[in-house]
Amino acid sequence: MKKRGVFIVVFAIIIYLFPGCSLDQTVYLQDVRVSGPITQPPLHITANTNDNVITLSPKIYINTSGNINGRVEGHSKVNKNGVFQLDTIFNNDGTWNLKESKNNLYDFAGNNFNWSMPNAVAGVDFDIHLSRLFSFFGGFNYSIINQERLAGGSLGLGMFAEHENSGNRFDIGVIWQDMYYDASSVVVTTYHPFYGPSSQDIIFYRDKNKFTAYNFYGTWTYNSINNSKMPFDYYFGLGLFGQTVVDFKPSNPDMGDYIYGNVSNDQSSNVTTSYMMFMLGIYKNLDEHDRISFGLRVLKEFQIQNLSESLFIVPSIQMDMSF
């Protein structure tokens, strides 16, 4: 009995230390098309803060870029013709399977990213003063592109200071945005048995859906107050923010003429853009509680490779109504 017990323990240890098979799974993002706006941080002008507690700000941003192309990370290696080549392996039992070709030696050098943007984005922001130094703010925006209705917005905290002829404000917060994507991907699953050669399962996917992304941002804004040398006041500012434009898990097989099996997939794919922003504009007080501002935003994207357009000029109009 003792020998049998020792044998069972030793056998269990061997099974634990030497599993029958392990696997590696990789998702390649071959091509992705997204639709949606660049979600930008809100504008907050610091003036008459002692008299007003709540500010509502309807706004509209005009997009001057309709469609851009570039290259995102995650594409598979390709052959000398720029194609992801597969080899068909015929087994002794009459079955066959696909395997990555050894000719896939080169980094993909083309474009696999396309972004369609709406002509305009409309929305409204609110800013609530919590004290003479801090405020809580949020907002909502809406746009339509390719018959897709997309919402977005912001939420955060601001710290401001008003002087006799100027105002300063720092904002930190979260921006969120609905995006629509059409992504083609390949999931390669490689099995490594304890005995025998490795094998692969390759499945192509085509996924289309809408998702909501959340990203952080920070901005600084300076503005003049009651500038007597000009019939209007001015503002300028700097910002840094990101925007996730693709975040999905391949789930819809699209093999064409290939036969595919039931291979589970636990991998996801993500693409995030990053921007530096410069704001410049003017505003005019209409009365003690209302003002209108006109501005330009210059956005520089520095994450996506080989972008056909990485510098964006965005005109904006905003009305501030304070209570």
Secondary structure, DSSP 8 states (H G I E B T S, - for coil): -HHHHHHHHHHHHHHHHS-SEEEEEEEEEEEEEEE------------STTT-SEEEEEEEEE----EEEEB-TT---B-TTS---EEEEE-TTS-EEEEE-TT--B---S--EEEE--SEEEEEEEEEESSSSEEEEEEEEEEEETTEEEEEEEEEEEEEEE-SSEEEEEEEEEEEEEEEEEEEEEEEEEEEESSS--EEEEEEEEEEEEEEEEEEEEEEEEEESS-TTSSSEEEEEEEEEEEEEEEE---SB--TT-----------EEEEEEEEEEEEEEEEE-SSSEEEEEEEEEEEE-SSBT-S--EEEEEEEEEEEE-
